[in-house]
Amino acid sequence: MLLEERHGNSRAVFKALKLRQVNRRELFGKDVGEAALGDTAIQGHLAAFKSGGFSAAGAGLGTFVTLA
């Protein structure tokens, strides 16, 4: 029974220390907000939203030009 009391007490202390660490992180953590859609930090990060014009697959205008 003494062993169970010891482990129960150490678990409570461990849990209290863990909660204190979480609260400290929230207290001293950096306030980082989300970037707006147009203000991304990396160029090309949202490449799916950029328009590349109307280009079709193929050789482009070189298809219609003949070299003599």
Secondary structure, DSSP 4 states (H G I P E B T S, - for coil): -HHHHHHHHHHHHHHHHHHHHHHHHHHHS----PPPTT--SSTTTTGGGS---S--SSSGGGGS----
